[in-house]
């Protein structure tokens, strides 16, 4: 289906993707913190400066991820950022987490899992078909 077999899926690439998503989720924290500061104050600039730095690092990591994982799979994994958002909401902002939020996050994780591992399985099947076709 998707060109997963052009780029071999590896655990290392998946870990790099998770690191990138973790880092960009911290950018959302900085953005929310900056929004709580007085406009153009020192703290405002500190949080927005941190956000810009985080986005810079994320952009570099994202490019490295795309060298190793197809765009379709990498982008599908961005849904995992919802989990980080829930964690940061609890840790930094003392937000109340409802069962609906948990249910939604679980639903997203199930969807990501089905999509990613379905594509990997399809890719392996296609690779085996190609190899058997070359050997015949």
Helices and strands as residue ranges (DSSP letters): G 4-6, H 11-35, H 42-68, H 71-76, G 77-80, H 81-93, H 99-135
